[in-house]
Amino acid sequence: MKFGFYQTFKTMIHVQSEQLMTRPLGPGLEEVNKFFTANDFPAEEGEVFFFYYQAMDWRNENGMPVRDWRAAASDWIYNLDH
């Protein structure tokens, strides 16, 4: 009985550690601000973008991980203009 519990616990820890390793990591705030200012947008808008996606755990509206944050930022900038 103890062995079964130990195996279950070990499996849970393994799955959780894999989830942490595959968790999407976004860019730093400074990198985002540089991207926005390089595209002639204020750094404040970069902060809005950064904190929005940070709150979403760097996932899009469909729950999928953001693979290319620069593409997401370009879309963000495009939507500001249009």
C-alpha positions as a Markdown table, in Angstrom:
| # | Residue | x | y | z |
|---|---|---|---|---|
| 1 | Met | 0.0 | 0.0 | 0.0 |
| 2 | Lys | 2.8 | 2.4 | 0.9 |
| 3 | Phe | 4.5 | 1.6 | -2.4 |
| 4 | Gly | 1.4 | 2.5 | -4.4 |
| 5 | Phe | 1.2 | 5.9 | -2.6 |
| 6 | Tyr | 4.9 | 6.6 | -3.2 |
| 7 | Gln | 4.6 | 5.8 | -6.9 |
| 8 | Thr | 1.5 | 8.0 | -7.3 |
| 9 | Phe | 3.2 | 10.8 | -5.4 |
| 10 | Lys | 6.4 | 10.4 | -7.5 |
| 11 | Thr | 4.4 | 10.5 | -10.7 |
| 12 | Met | 2.5 | 13.7 | -9.5 |
| 13 | Ile | 5.8 | 15.4 | -8.8 |
| 14 | His | 7.2 | 14.4 | -12.2 |
| 15 | Val | 4.2 | 15.7 | -14.0 |
| 16 | Gln | 4.2 | 19.0 | -12.1 |
| 17 | Ser | 7.9 | 19.5 | -12.8 |
| 18 | Glu | 7.4 | 18.9 | -16.5 |
| 19 | Gln | 4.6 | 21.4 | -16.5 |
| 20 | Leu | 6.8 | 24.0 | -14.9 |
| 21 | Met | 9.6 | 23.3 | -17.5 |
| 22 | Thr | 7.2 | 23.7 | -20.4 |
| 23 | Arg | 5.5 | 26.7 | -19.0 |
| 24 | Pro | 5.7 | 29.6 | -21.5 |
| 25 | Leu | 8.1 | 32.3 | -20.4 |
| 26 | Gly | 7.7 | 35.7 | -21.8 |
| 27 | Pro | 10.3 | 38.5 | -22.3 |
| 28 | Gly | 11.3 | 41.0 | -19.7 |
| 29 | Leu | 9.6 | 44.3 | -19.4 |
| 30 | Glu | 12.7 | 46.2 | -20.6 |
| 31 | Glu | 12.9 | 44.1 | -23.7 |
| 32 | Val | 9.2 | 44.7 | -24.5 |
| 33 | Asn | 9.7 | 48.5 | -23.9 |
| 34 | Lys | 12.6 | 48.5 | -26.3 |
| 35 | Phe | 10.5 | 46.8 | -28.9 |
| 36 | Phe | 7.7 | 49.3 | -28.6 |
| 37 | Thr | 9.9 | 52.3 | -28.7 |
| 38 | Ala | 11.8 | 50.9 | -31.7 |
| 39 | Asn | 8.4 | 50.8 | -33.4 |
| 40 | Asp | 7.6 | 54.4 | -32.5 |
| 41 | Phe | 5.2 | 53.6 | -29.7 |
| 42 | Pro | 5.5 | 54.8 | -26.1 |
| 43 | Ala | 7.1 | 52.5 | -23.6 |
| 44 | Glu | 3.9 | 52.8 | -21.5 |
| 45 | Glu | 2.0 | 50.9 | -24.2 |
| 46 | Gly | 4.7 | 48.2 | -24.0 |
| 47 | Glu | 4.0 | 48.0 | -20.3 |
| 48 | Val | 0.3 | 47.6 | -20.9 |
| 49 | Phe | 1.1 | 44.8 | -23.4 |
| 50 | Phe | 3.6 | 43.2 | -21.0 |
| 51 | Phe | 1.3 | 43.2 | -18.0 |
| 52 | Tyr | -1.7 | 42.0 | -20.0 |
| 53 | Tyr | 0.2 | 38.9 | -21.2 |
| 54 | Gln | 1.9 | 38.4 | -17.9 |
| 55 | Ala | -1.5 | 38.2 | -16.3 |
| 56 | Met | -2.5 | 35.7 | -19.0 |
| 57 | Asp | 0.6 | 33.6 | -18.1 |
| 58 | Trp | 1.9 | 34.4 | -21.7 |
| 59 | Arg | -1.1 | 32.6 | -23.3 |
| 60 | Asn | -3.4 | 34.0 | -25.9 |
| 61 | Glu | -7.1 | 34.4 | -25.6 |
| 62 | Asn | -7.6 | 30.8 | -26.6 |
| 63 | Gly | -5.3 | 29.5 | -23.8 |
| 64 | Met | -2.5 | 28.6 | -26.2 |
| 65 | Pro | 1.1 | 29.6 | -25.2 |
| 66 | Val | 2.4 | 32.7 | -27.0 |
| 67 | Arg | 5.2 | 31.2 | -29.0 |
| 68 | Asp | 6.5 | 34.5 | -30.5 |
| 69 | Trp | 5.9 | 37.5 | -28.3 |
| 70 | Arg | 7.3 | 39.9 | -31.0 |
| 71 | Ala | 4.5 | 38.7 | -33.4 |
| 72 | Ala | 2.0 | 39.2 | -30.6 |
| 73 | Ala | 3.4 | 42.7 | -30.0 |
| 74 | Ser | 3.2 | 43.5 | -33.7 |
| 75 | Asp | -0.4 | 42.5 | -33.8 |
| 76 | Trp | -1.0 | 44.6 | -30.7 |
| 77 | Ile | 0.6 | 47.6 | -32.4 |
| 78 | Tyr | -1.4 | 47.0 | -35.6 |
| 79 | Asn | -4.6 | 46.9 | -33.6 |
| 80 | Leu | -3.8 | 50.2 | -32.0 |
| 81 | Asp | -3.5 | 51.8 | -35.4 |
| 82 | His | -6.6 | 50.3 | -36.9 |
